Amino acid sequence: MSTETLLCWASVNHGTSVLTGALEALAGQGHSIERVLLLVQEGREAPSDLPEHLQIETISLPVVDPTDHAELYETLREELLPRLAALEKPLHVNVSPGTPAMHAVWLVLAAGGAFPPGTRLWSSQRPDPRAPARMAPVKFEPTTWLSTLREALVQVPERAAYDPEALTAVRRAALDRLARYALVPGVPLLILGERGVGKTRVVESLVAKLKGDRHVVTFSCGHLRGEGAEALLFGHADGPQHKTSAAGKGLLHKADGGILFLDEVQDLPRDTQRLLLPALQGSVRRWRRLGETEQQEAQFDIVCASNLPIAELEKTLDPDFFDRIAHLQVELPPLRDCPADLRADWSRVWRETGFPDGPPWSPTLERALTEARLPRNIRDLQRLAAIIVSTRPDGPWPVSLQRQALEEWRATGATPPGDFGTGTRKQRLHWFQTRLALWAKERYGTWEAAASELACDESTLRGDAKGKP
């Protein structure tokens, strides 16, 4: 029998009998549970007579009203799901303990593909109090857009992107807009965002899946200039100037039936932009290969990406070209504007890099990520992961080593020199004071030591850290 994990709420009315009955029933069906994740409503005490032979982790969740579907759903997504992302053993969820609202939320989460692959839902039943408990599998597996997309992303981890159901409102709004726009056939899609925000990841995973799991042909617009770029894009006729192959098919041909992705489109030469104009009109794309007069045809969708603000991009591109690619625009927000999603982003980056064990997490690490400007976005998280791994601890990642890694990380650009936030002079000074206070506390260990080092009152420093004007 494999060793597995059971997740459930602590029963308020029946103590540990629901848990022990479920464990016995699962064992009778060939499931060896060695770990239990027991959820307890914040403010309530966990059962005291828990089985001693199991690894039981009690998780207190800040739920005020256990009958409020929305509160339960958001709390489980924010507080519980990040813990489950690193699970390597099969997960079982007993949906029976708790309120009817809790039962419904388990089903909604499962239908959306929020649990690790292979998770099984169970209903514990004891029709006769004197009889042993029974565990019946919950057969509720509707196919939804979220479940299909999440399953696809898990199967291809190297294409992993943001969770499509983001926690931060600004990212969720951007991904919702992306989902709507990606389903519009034939119209180019323009994705904006800072360096490292994940534009390529989004195209190769979310957009490709939304468009029917199509293949993506990527052209990095700044890599080639002149005829080299045009030959690569459009193809070329056979001739003495093109000796590498017979009449060559370009990327537009290769994109037939899929997606042509023009990455950092602001670097595309204007002459090339003009040549692309016929391929941006209509559902059938038309163009001419270099050295030929006959038109080529193919069907593909076009997605462009740029790290420039839209106003600057409009000034940079040929006006006609800009007008054709900018009908549908989505701007991906920087990581610093999505603090609620940082833990999930960090876990995803850690898993993608293939580093050992699960991703480290602590209040120290959470505070550091939340406070940093992260000018390189996902690349800053990748750099931090590499620095942490360089410490090479033999066991868990202790906070002392995390602090050491964070100091190196900050020193190499997590908050670049000369970065004083945004807004008015007063707002920038306030931004700097808050981060100075938090840095000093982290650097010197206590508020008292930090205040002494900065020659100020401890209360002043605490107030700055809380963002008090």
ZIRA-V228643 format. One record per residue. N is the residue number from 1. D_FIRST is the distance of its C-alpha to the first C-alpha in Angstrom with 2 decimals. Layout:
<<N | D_FIRST> <N | D_FIRST>>
This chain:
<<1 | 0.00> <2 | 3.81> <3 | 6.64> <4 | 9.14> <5 | 12.77> <6 | 14.78> <7 | 18.49> <8 | 21.17> <9 | 24.69> <10 | 25.56> <11 | 27.06> <12 | 30.75> <13 | 31.62> <14 | 28.67> <15 | 27.56> <16 | 24.00> <17 | 23.54> <18 | 22.38> <19 | 19.70> <20 | 18.48> <21 | 18.68> <22 | 16.64> <23 | 13.83> <24 | 13.97> <25 | 14.23> <26 | 11.26> <27 | 9.09> <28 | 10.98> <29 | 9.97> <30 | 6.18> <31 | 6.29> <32 | 5.96> <33 | 9.44> <34 | 11.02> <35 | 14.14> <36 | 16.66> <37 | 19.72> <38 | 22.28> <39 | 25.47> <40 | 28.74> <41 | 32.17> <42 | 34.49> <43 | 36.78> <44 | 34.42> <45 | 32.70> <46 | 28.97> <47 | 27.86> <48 | 28.46> <49 | 26.15> <50 | 22.78> <51 | 19.80> <52 | 20.33> <53 | 16.88> <54 | 15.76> <55 | 17.15> <56 | 19.43> <57 | 21.93> <58 | 24.81> <59 | 26.57> <60 | 30.14> <61 | 31.44> <62 | 35.23> <63 | 35.39> <64 | 38.80> <65 | 38.56> <66 | 35.11> <67 | 36.82> <68 | 38.04> <69 | 35.95> <70 | 37.48> <71 | 37.00> <72 | 33.33> <73 | 32.73> <74 | 34.60> <75 | 33.09> <76 | 29.47> <77 | 30.41> <78 | 32.30> <79 | 30.37> <80 | 26.71> <81 | 26.00> <82 | 27.06> <83 | 24.40> <84 | 21.66> <85 | 23.03> <86 | 21.48> <87 | 17.88> <88 | 15.60> <89 | 12.21> <90 | 11.64> <91 | 14.09> <92 | 14.52> <93 | 18.10> <94 | 19.37> <95 | 22.89> <96 | 24.37> <97 | 25.55> <98 | 28.87> <99 | 31.95> <100 | 32.33> <101 | 33.21> <102 | 29.84> <103 | 28.14> <104 | 30.41> <105 | 29.84> <106 | 26.05> <107 | 26.83> <108 | 29.51> <109 | 27.39> <110 | 24.64> <111 | 27.44> <112 | 28.89> <113 | 25.77> <114 | 25.78> <115 | 22.04> <116 | 19.89> <117 | 18.98> <118 | 16.05> <119 | 16.51> <120 | 16.08> <121 | 18.62> <122 | 18.31> <123 | 21.12> <124 | 20.82> <125 | 23.24> <126 | 24.78> <127 | 27.86> <128 | 28.60> <129 | 28.53> <130 | 27.99> <131 | 24.96> <132 | 21.33> <133 | 20.46> <134 | 19.09> <135 | 17.36> <136 | 18.88> <137 | 18.23> <138 | 21.42> <139 | 22.94> <140 | 25.39> <141 | 25.38> <142 | 29.04> <143 | 29.91> <144 | 32.04> <145 | 33.85> <146 | 31.83> <147 | 28.41> <148 | 29.62> <149 | 31.17> <150 | 28.29> <151 | 25.90> <152 | 28.51> <153 | 28.91> <154 | 25.22> <155 | 25.26> <156 | 28.33> <157 | 27.95> <158 | 31.14> <159 | 33.05> <160 | 31.58> <161 | 34.26> <162 | 34.86> <163 | 32.74> <164 | 34.99> <165 | 34.84> <166 | 36.36> <167 | 36.98> <168 | 40.50> <169 | 43.10> <170 | 45.05> <171 | 42.10> <172 | 40.81> <173 | 44.35> <174 | 44.56> <175 | 41.28> <176 | 42.29> <177 | 45.61> <178 | 43.94> <179 | 41.84> <180 | 45.08> <181 | 47.16> <182 | 44.70> <183 | 44.95> <184 | 48.74> <185 | 49.46> <186 | 52.04> <187 | 52.90> <188 | 52.20> <189 | 49.91> <190 | 50.88> <191 | 48.32> <192 | 49.82> <193 | 48.41> <194 | 48.82> <195 | 47.68> <196 | 43.95> <197 | 43.21> <198 | 40.96> <199 | 43.29> <200 | 41.99> <201 | 38.35> <202 | 39.32> <203 | 41.16> <204 | 38.56> <205 | 35.70> <206 | 36.91> <207 | 40.23> <208 | 38.96> <209 | 36.23> <210 | 38.70> <211 | 41.11> <212 | 38.73> <213 | 36.68> <214 | 39.85> <215 | 40.31> <216 | 42.21> <217 | 45.12> <218 | 46.06> <219 | 49.56> <220 | 50.22> <221 | 53.79> <222 | 55.09> <223 | 54.13> <224 | 56.97> <225 | 60.52> <226 | 63.23> <227 | 63.01> <228 | 59.80> <229 | 57.97> <230 | 59.70> <231 | 58.98> <232 | 55.28> <233 | 55.23> <234 | 57.61> <235 | 57.62> <236 | 60.84> <237 | 63.16> <238 | 63.67> <239 | 66.54> <240 | 67.78> <241 | 66.38> <242 | 62.84> <243 | 62.39> <244 | 58.63> <245 | 57.84> <246 | 59.41> <247 | 59.87> <248 | 56.92> <249 | 54.66> <250 | 53.97> <251 | 51.16> <252 | 52.59> <253 | 52.07> <254 | 48.53> <255 | 47.77> <256 | 48.72> <257 | 46.17> <258 | 44.50> <259 | 45.51> <260 | 48.15> <261 | 47.37> <262 | 50.44> <263 | 49.14> <264 | 51.70> <265 | 54.19> <266 | 57.00> <267 | 57.31> <268 | 58.12> <269 | 61.80> <270 | 64.14> <271 | 65.41> <272 | 61.89> <273 | 61.35> <274 | 64.45> <275 | 63.28> <276 | 59.99> <277 | 61.77> <278 | 61.96> <279 | 58.19> <280 | 57.66> <281 | 59.48> <282 | 58.28> <283 | 55.05> <284 | 56.13> <285 | 56.46> <286 | 59.56> <287 | 60.75> <288 | 62.72> <289 | 61.61> <290 | 63.84> <291 | 66.83> <292 | 66.54> <293 | 68.22> <294 | 65.95> <295 | 63.35> <296 | 59.63> <297 | 57.31> <298 | 53.62> <299 | 51.48> <300 | 49.26> <301 | 48.74> <302 | 50.04> <303 | 48.45> <304 | 50.37> <305 | 49.45> <306 | 51.67> <307 | 51.58> <308 | 55.14> <309 | 56.14> <310 | 57.28> <311 | 60.96> <312 | 60.95> <313 | 59.10> <314 | 61.75> <315 | 64.48> <316 | 62.76> <317 | 62.06> <318 | 64.62> <319 | 65.49> <320 | 64.83> <321 | 61.53> <322 | 60.42> <323 | 61.44> <324 | 59.28> <325 | 56.05> <326 | 56.29> <327 | 56.16> <328 | 52.54> <329 | 51.71> <330 | 48.58> <331 | 48.64> <332 | 45.36> <333 | 45.87> <334 | 45.41> <335 | 42.39> <336 | 44.71> <337 | 45.48> <338 | 41.82> <339 | 40.76> <340 | 38.10> <341 | 36.26> <342 | 36.52> <343 | 33.12> <344 | 31.43> <345 | 33.82> <346 | 33.04> <347 | 29.24> <348 | 29.84> <349 | 32.25> <350 | 29.97> <351 | 27.09> <352 | 29.66> <353 | 31.06> <354 | 27.74> <355 | 28.25> <356 | 25.56> <357 | 23.39> <358 | 24.12> <359 | 27.76> <360 | 29.71> <361 | 31.29> <362 | 33.75> <363 | 36.98> <364 | 38.92> <365 | 37.30> <366 | 37.52> <367 | 41.19> <368 | 42.00> <369 | 40.63> <370 | 42.36> <371 | 45.66> <372 | 45.83> <373 | 47.85> <374 | 45.36> <375 | 48.14> <376 | 45.83> <377 | 43.07> <378 | 39.71> <379 | 41.20> <380 | 41.81> <381 | 38.11> <382 | 37.28> <383 | 39.87> <384 | 38.54> <385 | 35.00> <386 | 36.52> <387 | 38.61> <388 | 35.73> <389 | 33.69> <390 | 36.85> <391 | 36.62> <392 | 33.56> <393 | 32.15> <394 | 29.63> <395 | 27.50> <396 | 27.76> <397 | 30.86> <398 | 33.35> <399 | 36.08> <400 | 38.74> <401 | 37.51> <402 | 37.18> <403 | 40.82> <404 | 41.92> <405 | 40.33> <406 | 41.86> <407 | 45.30> <408 | 45.12> <409 | 43.89> <410 | 46.73> <411 | 49.24> <412 | 48.37> <413 | 48.89> <414 | 46.47> <415 | 49.71> <416 | 52.43> <417 | 55.78> <418 | 58.30> <419 | 55.79> <420 | 57.19> <421 | 55.42> <422 | 57.26> <423 | 60.04> <424 | 63.29> <425 | 64.38> <426 | 63.47> <427 | 60.00> <428 | 59.37> <429 | 60.60> <430 | 58.33> <431 | 55.35> <432 | 56.21> <433 | 56.72> <434 | 53.31> <435 | 51.57> <436 | 53.83> <437 | 52.90> <438 | 49.15> <439 | 49.54> <440 | 51.66> <441 | 49.20> <442 | 46.40> <443 | 48.70> <444 | 50.23> <445 | 47.40> <446 | 49.24> <447 | 51.70> <448 | 54.35> <449 | 54.09> <450 | 54.06> <451 | 57.14> <452 | 58.92> <453 | 58.29> <454 | 59.55> <455 | 62.41> <456 | 61.70> <457 | 60.70> <458 | 57.06> <459 | 57.47> <460 | 58.79> <461 | 55.80> <462 | 53.34> <463 | 55.31> <464 | 55.22> <465 | 51.43> <466 | 51.07> <467 | 53.33> <468 | 56.29> <469 | 59.61>>
